[in-house]
């Protein structure tokens, strides 16, 4: 249990100075998904919009996390 606490402390210390990291990653995933829509060789990854949904979830979680930190 002590290792988990140390990991969370280090993670929060890292993220407190990089509050826009998760929203930026989320926006990049949404942009990549938009590009994948025009590449038919991608297949199901472009059809199912998985990167779009994942990017929106990561961006929202990043915004909520930045408010908490």
SEFIZA-3560 file (N, C-alpha, C; in Angstrom, 3 decimals):
REM SEFIZA-3560
<numar><xx>0.817</xx><yy>-1.183</yy><zz>0.000</zz><atom>N</atom></numar>
<numar><xx>0.000</xx><yy>0.000</yy><zz>0.000</zz><atom>CA</atom></numar>
<numar><xx>0.871</xx><yy>1.262</yy><zz>0.000</zz><atom>C</atom></numar>
<numar><xx>2.022</xx><yy>1.167</yy><zz>0.617</zz><atom>N</atom></numar>
<numar><xx>2.917</xx><yy>2.310</yy><zz>0.684</zz><atom>CA</atom></numar>
<numar><xx>3.453</xx><yy>2.678</yy><zz>-0.697</zz><atom>C</atom></numar>
<numar><xx>3.719</xx><yy>1.676</yy><zz>-1.536</zz><atom>N</atom></numar>
<numar><xx>4.215</xx><yy>1.940</yy><zz>-2.882</zz><atom>CA</atom></numar>
<numar><xx>3.168</xx><yy>2.649</yy><zz>-3.727</zz><atom>C</atom></numar>
<numar><xx>1.911</xx><yy>2.292</yy><zz>-3.538</zz><atom>N</atom></numar>
<numar><xx>0.833</xx><yy>2.960</yy><zz>-4.283</zz><atom>CA</atom></numar>
<numar><xx>0.742</xx><yy>4.421</yy><zz>-3.873</zz><atom>C</atom></numar>
<numar><xx>0.875</xx><yy>4.690</yy><zz>-2.583</zz><atom>N</atom></numar>
<numar><xx>0.829</xx><yy>6.073</yy><zz>-2.108</zz><atom>CA</atom></numar>
<numar><xx>2.004</xx><yy>6.886</yy><zz>-2.654</zz><atom>C</atom></numar>
<numar><xx>3.183</xx><yy>6.289</yy><zz>-2.684</zz><atom>N</atom></numar>
<numar><xx>4.344</xx><yy>6.983</yy><zz>-3.230</zz><atom>CA</atom></numar>
<numar><xx>4.170</xx><yy>7.247</yy><zz>-4.718</zz><atom>C</atom></numar>
<numar><xx>3.620</xx><yy>6.265</yy><zz>-5.449</zz><atom>N</atom></numar>
<numar><xx>3.376</xx><yy>6.447</yy><zz>-6.876</zz><atom>CA</atom></numar>
<numar><xx>2.381</xx><yy>7.575</yy><zz>-7.116</zz><atom>C</atom></numar>
<numar><xx>1.307</xx><yy>7.620</yy><zz>-6.358</zz><atom>N</atom></numar>
<numar><xx>0.313</xx><yy>8.676</yy><zz>-6.530</zz><atom>CA</atom></numar>
<numar><xx>0.868</xx><yy>10.046</yy><zz>-6.164</zz><atom>C</atom></numar>
<numar><xx>1.724</xx><yy>10.105</yy><zz>-5.165</zz><atom>N</atom></numar>
<numar><xx>2.370</xx><yy>11.374</yy><zz>-4.809</zz><atom>CA</atom></numar>
<numar><xx>3.271</xx><yy>11.870</yy><zz>-5.936</zz><atom>C</atom></numar>
<numar><xx>4.074</xx><yy>10.962</yy><zz>-6.496</zz><atom>N</atom></numar>
<numar><xx>4.950</xx><yy>11.361</yy><zz>-7.608</zz><atom>CA</atom></numar>
<numar><xx>4.148</xx><yy>11.757</yy><zz>-8.840</zz><atom>C</atom></numar>
<numar><xx>3.065</xx><yy>11.024</yy><zz>-9.102</zz><atom>N</atom></numar>
<numar><xx>2.222</xx><yy>11.335</yy><zz>-10.253</zz><atom>CA</atom></numar>
<numar><xx>1.555</xx><yy>12.692</yy><zz>-10.093</zz><atom>C</atom></numar>
<numar><xx>1.043</xx><yy>12.997</yy><zz>-8.919</zz><atom>N</atom></numar>
<numar><xx>0.404</xx><yy>14.294</yy><zz>-8.715</zz><atom>CA</atom></numar>
<numar><xx>1.417</xx><yy>15.431</yy><zz>-8.770</zz><atom>C</atom></numar>
<numar><xx>2.641</xx><yy>15.205</yy><zz>-8.261</zz><atom>N</atom></numar>
<numar><xx>3.692</xx><yy>16.226</yy><zz>-8.372</zz><atom>CA</atom></numar>
<numar><xx>4.063</xx><yy>16.485</yy><zz>-9.828</zz><atom>C</atom></numar>
<numar><xx>4.056</xx><yy>15.437</yy><zz>-10.646</zz><atom>N</atom></numar>
<numar><xx>4.372</xx><yy>15.583</yy><zz>-12.068</zz><atom>CA</atom></numar>
<numar><xx>3.257</xx><yy>16.326</yy><zz>-12.791</zz><atom>C</atom></numar>
<numar><xx>2.021</xx><yy>15.967</yy><zz>-12.501</zz><atom>N</atom></numar>
<numar><xx>0.890</xx><yy>16.541</yy><zz>-13.238</zz><atom>CA</atom></numar>
<numar><xx>0.516</xx><yy>17.951</yy><zz>-12.788</zz><atom>C</atom></numar>
<numar><xx>0.920</xx><yy>18.357</yy><zz>-11.603</zz><atom>N</atom></numar>
<numar><xx>0.544</xx><yy>19.687</yy><zz>-11.120</zz><atom>CA</atom></numar>
<numar><xx>1.189</xx><yy>20.781</yy><zz>-11.976</zz><atom>C</atom></numar>
<numar><xx>2.326</xx><yy>20.490</yy><zz>-12.579</zz><atom>N</atom></numar>
<numar><xx>3.003</xx><yy>21.467</yy><zz>-13.429</zz><atom>CA</atom></numar>
<numar><xx>2.613</xx><yy>21.322</yy><zz>-14.900</zz><atom>C</atom></numar>
<numar><xx>1.891</xx><yy>20.268</yy><zz>-15.238</zz><atom>N</atom></numar>
<numar><xx>1.490</xx><yy>19.995</yy><zz>-16.623</zz><atom>CA</atom></numar>
<numar><xx>-0.021</xx><yy>19.797</yy><zz>-16.697</zz><atom>C</atom></numar>
<numar><xx>-0.774</xx><yy>20.807</yy><zz>-16.317</zz><atom>N</atom></numar>
<numar><xx>-2.227</xx><yy>20.681</yy><zz>-16.219</zz><atom>CA</atom></numar>
<numar><xx>-2.902</xx><yy>20.504</yy><zz>-17.571</zz><atom>C</atom></numar>
<numar><xx>-2.294</xx><yy>20.957</yy><zz>-18.622</zz><atom>N</atom></numar>
<numar><xx>-2.911</xx><yy>20.850</yy><zz>-19.931</zz><atom>CA</atom></numar>
<numar><xx>-2.501</xx><yy>19.619</yy><zz>-20.714</zz><atom>C</atom></numar>
<numar><xx>-1.786</xx><yy>18.701</yy><zz>-20.098</zz><atom>N</atom></numar>
<numar><xx>-1.284</xx><yy>17.533</yy><zz>-20.812</zz><atom>CA</atom></numar>
<numar><xx>-2.411</xx><yy>16.618</yy><zz>-21.275</zz><atom>C</atom></numar>
<numar><xx>-3.332</xx><yy>16.243</yy><zz>-20.380</zz><atom>N</atom></numar>
<numar><xx>-4.414</xx><yy>15.341</yy><zz>-20.761</zz><atom>CA</atom></numar>
<numar><xx>-5.386</xx><yy>15.969</yy><zz>-21.762</zz><atom>C</atom></numar>
<numar><xx>-5.798</xx><yy>17.221</yy><zz>-21.583</zz><atom>N</atom></numar>
<numar><xx>-6.640</xx><yy>17.813</yy><zz>-22.629</zz><atom>CA</atom></numar>
<numar><xx>-5.935</xx><yy>17.895</yy><zz>-23.985</zz><atom>C</atom></numar>
<numar><xx>-4.641</xx><yy>18.153</yy><zz>-23.978</zz><atom>N</atom></numar>
<numar><xx>-3.893</xx><yy>18.202</yy><zz>-25.234</zz><atom>CA</atom></numar>
<numar><xx>-3.845</xx><yy>16.830</yy><zz>-25.902</zz><atom>C</atom></numar>
<numar><xx>-3.624</xx><yy>15.796</yy><zz>-25.129</zz><atom>N</atom></numar>
<numar><xx>-3.625</xx><yy>14.438</yy><zz>-25.673</zz><atom>CA</atom></numar>
<numar><xx>-5.011</xx><yy>14.096</yy><zz>-26.216</zz><atom>C</atom></numar>
<numar><xx>-6.059</xx><yy>14.499</yy><zz>-25.506</zz><atom>N</atom></numar>
<numar><xx>-7.419</xx><yy>14.254</yy><zz>-25.976</zz><atom>CA</atom></numar>
<numar><xx>-7.717</xx><yy>14.945</yy><zz>-27.289</zz><atom>C</atom></numar>
<numar><xx>-7.294</xx><yy>16.188</yy><zz>-27.421</zz><atom>N</atom></numar>
<numar><xx>-7.510</xx><yy>16.929</yy><zz>-28.675</zz><atom>CA</atom></numar>
<numar><xx>-6.724</xx><yy>16.288</yy><zz>-29.809</zz><atom>C</atom></numar>
<numar><xx>-5.506</xx><yy>15.844</yy><zz>-29.535</zz><atom>N</atom></numar>
<numar><xx>-4.716</xx><yy>15.177</yy><zz>-30.574</zz><atom>CA</atom></numar>
<numar><xx>-5.378</xx><yy>13.875</yy><zz>-31.032</zz><atom>C</atom></numar>
<numar><xx>-5.965</xx><yy>13.127</yy><zz>-30.105</zz><atom>N</atom></numar>
<numar><xx>-6.659</xx><yy>11.905</yy><zz>-30.489</zz><atom>CA</atom></numar>
<numar><xx>-7.878</xx><yy>12.210</yy><zz>-31.358</zz><atom>C</atom></numar>
<numar><xx>-8.593</xx><yy>13.280</yy><zz>-31.056</zz><atom>N</atom></numar>
<numar><xx>-9.747</xx><yy>13.667</yy><zz>-31.870</zz><atom>CA</atom></numar>
<numar><xx>-9.294</xx><yy>14.070</yy><zz>-33.273</zz><atom>C</atom></numar>
<numar><xx>-8.194</xx><yy>14.793</yy><zz>-33.382</zz><atom>N</atom></numar>
<numar><xx>-7.672</xx><yy>15.196</yy><zz>-34.689</zz><atom>CA</atom></numar>
<numar><xx>-7.208</xx><yy>13.987</yy><zz>-35.491</zz><atom>C</atom></numar>
<numar><xx>-6.538</xx><yy>13.043</yy><zz>-34.835</zz><atom>N</atom></numar>
<numar><xx>-6.103</xx><yy>11.823</yy><zz>-35.515</zz><atom>CA</atom></numar>
<numar><xx>-7.317</xx><yy>11.038</yy><zz>-36.010</zz><atom>C</atom></numar>
<numar><xx>-8.375</xx><yy>11.000</yy><zz>-35.209</zz><atom>N</atom></numar>
<numar><xx>-9.586</xx><yy>10.315</yy><zz>-35.645</zz><atom>CA</atom></numar>
<numar><xx>-10.194</xx><yy>10.993</yy><zz>-36.868</zz><atom>C</atom></numar>
<numar><xx>-10.164</xx><yy>12.308</yy><zz>-36.916</zz><atom>N</atom></numar>
<numar><xx>-10.695</xx><yy>13.032</yy><zz>-38.071</zz><atom>CA</atom></numar>
<numar><xx>-9.879</xx><yy>12.719</yy><zz>-39.329</zz><atom>C</atom></numar>
<numar><xx>-8.578</xx><yy>12.563</yy><zz>-39.175</zz><atom>N</atom></numar>
<numar><xx>-7.735</xx><yy>12.212</yy><zz>-40.317</zz><atom>CA</atom></numar>
<numar><xx>-8.005</xx><yy>10.771</yy><zz>-40.758</zz><atom>C</atom></numar>
<numar><xx>-8.218</xx><yy>9.872</yy><zz>-39.784</zz><atom>N</atom></numar>
<numar><xx>-8.486</xx><yy>8.473</yy><zz>-40.109</zz><atom>CA</atom></numar>
<numar><xx>-9.783</xx><yy>8.284</yy><zz>-40.876</zz><atom>C</atom></numar>
<numar><xx>-10.703</xx><yy>9.229</yy><zz>-40.792</zz><atom>N</atom></numar>
<numar><xx>-11.970</xx><yy>9.122</yy><zz>-41.514</zz><atom>CA</atom></numar>
<numar><xx>-11.757</xx><yy>9.125</yy><zz>-43.017</zz><atom>C</atom></numar>
<numar><xx>-10.688</xx><yy>9.740</yy><zz>-43.487</zz><atom>N</atom></numar>
<numar><xx>-10.429</xx><yy>9.879</yy><zz>-44.912</zz><atom>CA</atom></numar>
<numar><xx>-9.466</xx><yy>8.831</yy><zz>-45.465</zz><atom>C</atom></numar>
<numar><xx>-9.017</xx><yy>7.914</yy><zz>-44.624</zz><atom>N</atom></numar>
<numar><xx>-8.098</xx><yy>6.865</yy><zz>-45.053</zz><atom>CA</atom></numar>
<numar><xx>-8.841</xx><yy>5.527</yy><zz>-44.999</zz><atom>C</atom></numar>
<numar><xx>-9.261</xx><yy>4.998</yy><zz>-46.147</zz><atom>N</atom></numar>
<numar><xx>-10.060</xx><yy>3.770</yy><zz>-46.121</zz><atom>CA</atom></numar>
<numar><xx>-9.274</xx><yy>2.521</yy><zz>-45.694</zz><atom>C</atom></numar>
<numar><xx>-7.953</xx><yy>2.541</yy><zz>-45.770</zz><atom>N</atom></numar>
<numar><xx>-7.160</xx><yy>1.374</yy><zz>-45.397</zz><atom>CA</atom></numar>
<numar><xx>-7.117</xx><yy>1.147</yy><zz>-43.886</zz><atom>C</atom></numar>
<numar><xx>-7.523</xx><yy>2.127</yy><zz>-43.103</zz><atom>N</atom></numar>
<numar><xx>-7.494</xx><yy>2.003</yy><zz>-41.641</zz><atom>CA</atom></numar>
<numar><xx>-8.483</xx><yy>0.939</yy><zz>-41.175</zz><atom>C</atom></numar>
<numar><xx>-9.625</xx><yy>0.843</yy><zz>-41.843</zz><atom>N</atom></numar>
<numar><xx>-10.609</xx><yy>-0.192</yy><zz>-41.517</zz><atom>CA</atom></numar>
<numar><xx>-11.500</xx><yy>0.187</yy><zz>-40.355</zz><atom>C</atom></numar>
<numar><xx>-11.654</xx><yy>-0.735</yy><zz>-39.408</zz><atom>N</atom></numar>
<numar><xx>-12.613</xx><yy>-0.544</yy><zz>-38.328</zz><atom>CA</atom></numar>
<numar><xx>-12.223</xx><yy>0.581</yy><zz>-37.380</zz><atom>C</atom></numar>
<numar><xx>-10.957</xx><yy>0.918</yy><zz>-37.302</zz><atom>N</atom></numar>
<numar><xx>-10.521</xx><yy>1.987</yy><zz>-36.402</zz><atom>CA</atom></numar>
<numar><xx>-11.107</xx><yy>3.327</yy><zz>-36.830</zz><atom>C</atom></numar>
<numar><xx>-11.206</xx><yy>3.544</yy><zz>-38.122</zz><atom>N</atom></numar>
<numar><xx>-11.813</xx><yy>4.771</yy><zz>-38.619</zz><atom>CA</atom></numar>
<numar><xx>-13.322</xx><yy>4.726</yy><zz>-38.629</zz><atom>C</atom></numar>
<numar><xx>-13.879</xx><yy>3.538</yy><zz>-38.777</zz><atom>N</atom></numar>
<numar><xx>-15.332</xx><yy>3.414</yy><zz>-38.839</zz><atom>CA</atom></numar>
<numar><xx>-15.997</xx><yy>3.538</yy><zz>-37.476</zz><atom>C</atom></numar>
<numar><xx>-15.385</xx><yy>3.029</yy><zz>-36.448</zz><atom>N</atom></numar>
<numar><xx>-15.999</xx><yy>2.983</yy><zz>-35.117</zz><atom>CA</atom></numar>
<numar><xx>-15.745</xx><yy>4.229</yy><zz>-34.275</zz><atom>C</atom></numar>
<numar><xx>-14.870</xx><yy>5.117</yy><zz>-34.709</zz><atom>N</atom></numar>
<numar><xx>-14.567</xx><yy>6.366</yy><zz>-33.992</zz><atom>CA</atom></numar>
<numar><xx>-14.087</xx><yy>6.122</yy><zz>-32.559</zz><atom>C</atom></numar>
<numar><xx>-13.279</xx><yy>5.103</yy><zz>-32.385</zz><atom>N</atom></numar>
<numar><xx>-12.775</xx><yy>4.789</yy><zz>-31.046</zz><atom>CA</atom></numar>
<numar><xx>-11.860</xx><yy>5.898</yy><zz>-30.537</zz><atom>C</atom></numar>
<numar><xx>-11.020</xx><yy>6.431</yy><zz>-31.399</zz><atom>N</atom></numar>
<numar><xx>-10.115</xx><yy>7.496</yy><zz>-30.965</zz><atom>CA</atom></numar>
<numar><xx>-10.873</xx><yy>8.770</yy><zz>-30.615</zz><atom>C</atom></numar>
<numar><xx>-11.972</xx><yy>9.013</yy><zz>-31.281</zz><atom>N</atom></numar>
<numar><xx>-12.800</xx><yy>10.179</yy><zz>-30.964</zz><atom>CA</atom></numar>
<numar><xx>-13.355</xx><yy>10.059</yy><zz>-29.552</zz><atom>C</atom></numar>
<numar><xx>-13.940</xx><yy>8.915</yy><zz>-29.249</zz><atom>N</atom></numar>
<numar><xx>-14.522</xx><yy>8.720</yy><zz>-27.924</zz><atom>CA</atom></numar>
<numar><xx>-13.456</xx><yy>8.717</yy><zz>-26.835</zz><atom>C</atom></numar>
<numar><xx>-12.350</xx><yy>8.062</yy><zz>-27.104</zz><atom>N</atom></numar>
<numar><xx>-11.256</xx><yy>8.030</yy><zz>-26.130</zz><atom>CA</atom></numar>
<numar><xx>-10.673</xx><yy>9.423</yy><zz>-25.912</zz><atom>C</atom></numar>
<numar><xx>-10.536</xx><yy>10.198</yy><zz>-26.982</zz><atom>N</atom></numar>
<numar><xx>-10.008</xx><yy>11.556</yy><zz>-26.856</zz><atom>CA</atom></numar>
<numar><xx>-10.906</xx><yy>12.470</yy><zz>-26.056</zz><atom>C</atom></numar>
<numar><xx>-12.210</xx><yy>12.361</yy><zz>-26.259</zz><atom>N</atom></numar>
<numar><xx>-13.143</xx><yy>13.197</yy><zz>-25.502</zz><atom>CA</atom></numar>
<numar><xx>-13.121</xx><yy>12.817</yy><zz>-24.029</zz><atom>C</atom></numar>
<numar><xx>-13.081</xx><yy>11.526</yy><zz>-23.732</zz><atom>N</atom></numar>
<numar><xx>-13.045</xx><yy>11.084</yy><zz>-22.332</zz><atom>CA</atom></numar>
<numar><xx>-11.756</xx><yy>11.545</yy><zz>-21.659</zz><atom>C</atom></numar>
<numar><xx>-10.625</xx><yy>11.394</yy><zz>-22.329</zz><atom>N</atom></numar>
<numar><xx>-9.343</xx><yy>11.812</yy><zz>-21.743</zz><atom>CA</atom></numar>
<numar><xx>-9.316</xx><yy>13.324</yy><zz>-21.536</zz><atom>C</atom></numar>
<numar><xx>-9.839</xx><yy>14.082</yy><zz>-22.500</zz><atom>N</atom></numar>
<numar><xx>-9.846</xx><yy>15.543</yy><zz>-22.363</zz><atom>CA</atom></numar>
<numar><xx>-10.725</xx><yy>15.981</yy><zz>-21.196</zz><atom>C</atom></numar>
<numar><xx>-11.897</xx><yy>15.378</yy><zz>-21.053</zz><atom>N</atom></numar>
<numar><xx>-12.781</xx><yy>15.744</yy><zz>-19.940</zz><atom>CA</atom></numar>
<numar><xx>-12.175</xx><yy>15.363</yy><zz>-18.594</zz><atom>C</atom></numar>
<numar><xx>-11.594</xx><yy>14.179</yy><zz>-18.517</zz><atom>N</atom></numar>
<numar><xx>-10.932</xx><yy>13.779</yy><zz>-17.279</zz><atom>CA</atom></numar>
<numar><xx>-9.748</xx><yy>14.691</yy><zz>-16.963</zz><atom>C</atom></numar>
<numar><xx>-9.024</xx><yy>15.103</yy><zz>-17.986</zz><atom>N</atom></numar>
<numar><xx>-7.898</xx><yy>16.023</yy><zz>-17.783</zz><atom>CA</atom></numar>
<numar><xx>-8.339</xx><yy>17.379</yy><zz>-17.271</zz><atom>C</atom></numar>
<numar><xx>-9.471</xx><yy>17.876</yy><zz>-17.790</zz><atom>N</atom></numar>
<numar><xx>-9.983</xx><yy>19.151</yy><zz>-17.311</zz><atom>CA</atom></numar>
<numar><xx>-10.420</xx><yy>19.046</yy><zz>-15.846</zz><atom>C</atom></numar>
<numar><xx>-11.114</xx><yy>17.964</yy><zz>-15.521</zz><atom>N</atom></numar>
<numar><xx>-11.546</xx><yy>17.779</yy><zz>-14.127</zz><atom>CA</atom></numar>
<numar><xx>-10.351</xx><yy>17.597</yy><zz>-13.200</zz><atom>C</atom></numar>
<numar><xx>-9.331</xx><yy>16.892</yy><zz>-13.673</zz><atom>N</atom></numar>
<numar><xx>-8.130</xx><yy>16.694</yy><zz>-12.861</zz><atom>CA</atom></numar>
<numar><xx>-7.376</xx><yy>18.005</yy><zz>-12.657</zz><atom>C</atom></numar>
<numar><xx>-7.336</xx><yy>18.845</yy><zz>-13.672</zz><atom>N</atom></numar>
<numar><xx>-6.629</xx><yy>20.115</yy><zz>-13.522</zz><atom>CA</atom></numar>
<numar><xx>-7.333</xx><yy>21.030</yy><zz>-12.538</zz><atom>C</atom></numar>
<numar><xx>-8.652</xx><yy>20.963</yy><zz>-12.457</zz><atom>N</atom></numar>
<numar><xx>-9.367</xx><yy>21.740</yy><zz>-11.444</zz><atom>CA</atom></numar>
<numar><xx>-9.056</xx><yy>21.228</yy><zz>-10.035</zz><atom>C</atom></numar>
<numar><xx>-8.894</xx><yy>19.919</yy><zz>-9.919</zz><atom>N</atom></numar>
<numar><xx>-8.621</xx><yy>19.331</yy><zz>-8.594</zz><atom>CA</atom></numar>
<numar><xx>-7.204</xx><yy>19.630</yy><zz>-8.118</zz><atom>C</atom></numar>
<numar><xx>-6.274</xx><yy>19.755</yy><zz>-9.061</zz><atom>N</atom></numar>
<numar><xx>-4.889</xx><yy>20.010</yy><zz>-8.669</zz><atom>CA</atom></numar>
<numar><xx>-4.676</xx><yy>21.500</yy><zz>-8.561</zz><atom>C</atom></numar>
//
